[in-house]
Amino acid sequence: MKGSNKSFFSSPYPFIIVGCIVEKNGKILLVQEASGKDTGKWNQPAGWLDKKENPISGATREVLEETGFKIKIINFLGIYSSVKNGLIYKKEGVAVHSIKIIFVGKILSGKIKFDHHEISRIGWFKPKEIFKMNKKTLRDRDIKDEIKDYINKKFYPLKIVKHINYSID
């Protein structure tokens, strides 16, 4: 999330998150948040999609920033809509709503490296360990749904993700 503009949290509109499920030797890669209201909670490598950014490139960037791993996105996993009723936009009084675009990635190279102001630790977890996590240890409930979809191989080809950047002149 480096350089992201967090001021849009003052808007009641949904925002876009891109992320990735990365598995190695039967374990799923998670990152532990180092700051903010979610300090200490585990999350999949994910962050805000930058303006004009291709979602596949955004997910690849987020994994690199948060883990140090260069990955190849190999499948589209799904879109997960999450409304956090306990987290309210101050002015409008409505719940925070994120739309997550989640992919499946494979590590190509890299060593664990991350910004300690954003991420405190990186860990590999068996799915059953993630399913035992609660709201005090897991950042978002939809992560369990993502892992279930991953385990059940609910994969979609990347060609269904379209990104067009064009002028209307």
C-alpha positions as CSV (number, residue, x, y, z in Angstrom):
1,M,0.0,0.0,0.0
2,K,3.0,2.3,-0.3
3,G,2.1,5.7,-1.5
4,S,-1.7,5.0,-1.5
5,N,-4.0,7.9,-0.8
6,K,-5.9,6.9,2.3
7,S,-8.1,10.0,2.1
8,F,-10.7,8.2,0.1
9,F,-11.9,6.6,3.3
10,S,-13.9,9.7,3.8
11,S,-16.0,8.6,0.8
12,P,-18.9,6.2,1.3
13,Y,-18.2,4.4,-2.0
14,P,-16.7,0.9,-2.3
15,F,-13.0,0.8,-2.9
16,I,-11.0,-1.9,-4.8
17,I,-8.4,-4.2,-3.2
18,V,-6.2,-6.6,-5.2
19,G,-4.6,-9.6,-3.6
20,C,-3.2,-13.0,-4.1
21,I,-3.3,-16.5,-2.6
22,V,0.1,-18.0,-2.7
23,E,0.6,-21.6,-1.7
24,K,3.8,-23.5,-1.2
25,N,4.1,-27.1,0.1
26,G,0.5,-27.1,1.3
27,K,0.8,-23.8,3.2
28,I,-0.7,-20.4,2.4
29,L,1.3,-17.2,2.6
30,L,0.0,-14.6,5.0
31,V,1.3,-11.3,6.2
32,Q,0.9,-9.8,9.6
33,E,-0.2,-6.1,9.7
34,A,2.2,-3.8,11.5
35,S,0.1,-0.6,11.8
36,G,-3.4,0.8,12.1
37,K,-6.5,-0.7,13.5
38,D,-5.5,-4.1,12.2
39,T,-2.1,-4.3,13.8
40,G,-1.2,-7.9,14.6
41,K,-3.9,-9.4,12.3
42,W,-3.0,-11.8,9.5
43,N,-4.0,-11.1,5.9
44,Q,-3.2,-12.4,2.5
45,P,-0.8,-10.1,0.5
46,A,-3.2,-7.4,-0.7
47,G,-3.7,-3.7,-1.0
48,W,-5.5,-0.9,-2.9
49,L,-5.6,-0.9,-6.6
50,D,-3.9,2.3,-7.9
51,K,-5.7,4.5,-10.3
52,K,-5.3,3.3,-13.9
53,E,-3.5,0.1,-12.7
54,N,-4.3,-3.3,-14.3
55,P,-5.6,-5.5,-11.4
56,I,-3.2,-8.3,-12.3
57,S,-0.2,-5.9,-12.1
58,G,-1.6,-4.5,-8.9
59,A,-1.8,-7.9,-7.2
60,T,1.7,-8.7,-8.4
61,R,3.0,-5.4,-7.1
62,E,1.3,-5.9,-3.7
63,V,2.8,-9.4,-3.2
64,L,6.3,-8.0,-4.0
65,E,5.9,-5.0,-1.7
66,E,4.6,-7.0,1.2
67,T,6.7,-10.1,1.0
68,G,9.7,-9.6,-1.4
69,F,8.6,-12.4,-3.6
70,K,8.3,-12.0,-7.4
71,I,5.3,-14.0,-8.5
72,K,3.4,-15.0,-11.6
73,I,-0.3,-14.7,-11.5
74,I,-1.7,-18.0,-12.8
75,N,-5.4,-17.8,-12.2
76,F,-8.3,-15.5,-11.2
77,L,-9.9,-16.7,-8.0
78,G,-12.8,-14.4,-7.6
79,I,-14.4,-11.1,-6.5
80,Y,-15.3,-10.8,-2.8
81,S,-17.5,-8.0,-1.6
82,S,-17.1,-7.2,2.1
83,V,-19.1,-4.7,4.2
84,K,-17.6,-3.9,7.6
85,N,-20.6,-2.7,9.6
86,G,-18.5,-1.9,12.6
87,L,-16.2,0.4,10.6
88,I,-18.1,3.6,9.7
89,Y,-17.2,6.5,7.3
90,K,-17.2,9.5,9.6
91,K,-19.2,12.0,7.6
92,E,-21.8,9.8,5.9
93,G,-22.3,7.3,8.8
94,V,-22.3,4.3,6.4
95,A,-20.2,1.1,6.7
96,V,-16.9,0.6,4.9
97,H,-17.3,-1.5,1.8
98,S,-14.4,-3.1,-0.1
99,I,-14.4,-5.1,-3.3
100,K,-11.5,-7.6,-3.4
101,I,-10.2,-8.9,-6.7
102,I,-8.2,-12.0,-5.7
103,F,-5.8,-14.0,-7.8
104,V,-3.7,-17.2,-7.4
105,G,0.0,-16.7,-7.7
106,K,3.2,-18.8,-7.9
107,I,6.5,-17.7,-6.5
108,L,9.2,-17.2,-9.2
109,S,12.0,-15.7,-7.1
110,G,12.9,-13.5,-4.2
111,K,13.7,-13.4,-0.5
112,I,11.5,-12.3,2.3
113,K,11.7,-8.5,2.4
114,F,9.1,-6.0,3.4
115,D,8.5,-2.6,5.0
116,H,8.4,-3.1,8.7
117,H,6.1,-0.1,9.1
118,E,3.4,-1.9,7.1
119,I,4.1,-5.6,7.7
120,S,5.5,-7.1,11.0
121,R,5.9,-10.7,9.9
122,I,5.3,-13.2,7.1
123,G,4.1,-16.7,7.8
124,W,3.1,-19.9,6.0
125,F,-0.1,-21.5,7.3
126,K,-2.0,-24.7,6.7
127,P,-5.5,-24.0,5.6
128,K,-6.9,-25.6,8.8
129,E,-4.8,-23.2,10.8
130,I,-6.4,-20.2,9.0
131,F,-9.9,-21.7,9.5
132,K,-9.2,-21.7,13.3
133,M,-8.3,-18.0,13.3
134,N,-10.9,-15.5,14.6
135,K,-11.6,-11.8,14.2
136,K,-8.8,-11.0,16.7
137,T,-6.2,-12.8,14.5
138,L,-7.5,-12.7,11.0
139,R,-8.0,-9.3,9.3
140,D,-11.1,-10.1,7.2
141,R,-13.6,-13.0,7.3
142,D,-13.7,-13.3,3.6
143,I,-10.1,-14.7,3.6
144,K,-11.6,-18.0,4.8
145,D,-14.0,-18.0,1.8
146,E,-11.0,-17.3,-0.5
147,I,-9.1,-20.2,1.0
148,K,-12.1,-22.5,0.6
149,D,-12.4,-21.5,-3.0
150,Y,-8.7,-22.1,-3.5
151,I,-8.8,-25.5,-1.9
152,N,-11.8,-26.4,-4.1
153,K,-9.9,-25.2,-7.2
154,K,-12.5,-22.6,-8.2
155,F,-10.1,-21.1,-10.6
156,Y,-10.9,-19.0,-13.6
157,P,-8.6,-18.2,-16.6
158,L,-6.9,-14.8,-16.5
159,K,-8.4,-13.9,-19.9
160,I,-11.7,-13.0,-18.1
161,V,-9.9,-10.1,-16.5
162,K,-10.0,-7.2,-18.9
163,H,-8.2,-3.9,-18.4
164,I,-8.6,-1.1,-20.9
165,N,-6.9,2.3,-20.6
166,Y,-7.9,4.5,-23.5
167,S,-8.7,8.1,-24.4
168,I,-12.2,9.3,-25.4
169,D,-11.2,12.1,-27.7
